[in-house]
């Protein structure tokens, strides 16, 4: 909504891609919960906007949904990248992450560098920076065949395939890899440092929403709410 019509509250429709714990996932009762859900709610609370109900998509449908005005903001642990900045805008960063290589727990295969993934089957969620690492560091140099690169609609399906032995390793954001390692029969083999920063995705040219979210983000950091939400989802 473009707002500005005299005191009426301006609604922002948030979109996310669940199956990425603890940032966004469906809990046992199916409810959408997580760090991003709480953080964006707290941030918007600090602004003149209100938050509408969440819309759920597969990760690689979020940018099209934003551009088609089905949603107004993406809160999906989305890394701020130059590629994405060609089509959308981002808030200031709110979380830092690297990639991790996830393998079956206690298995034979214990890679310690990307070189060790040569000749294996590797997987990632479609459209993610993890998939980008596989593409540029393993498939392009010819260490992994294109046909041995598995892409998934979400990481829950990918982790199932890993547990079932249908894929040898996954490339996935480290905090999420850690969460799956805590809950499932998988473990982190090593961390691949990418120095990524997550931001809320926004349409380009909507600088009023962008400044409001940036100010809201700063307010929740200063009030201690950011840390509370972080502790709730990551312990500490
Ligand atoms: N940070 C990675 C990226 O931006 C992965 C994000 C996946 N998020 C999700 N909600 N499934 O590509």
Boltz pocket constraint, residues with backbone or C-beta under 6 A from the ligand:
constraints:
  - pocket:
      binder: B
      contacts: [[A, 16], [A, 17], [A, 18], [A, 19], [A, 20], [A, 24], [A, 59], [A, 75], [A, 76], [A, 77], [A, 78], [A, 79], [A, 80], [A, 125], [A, 127], [A, 128], [A, 129], [A, 130], [A, 173], [A, 196]]
      max_distance: 6.0
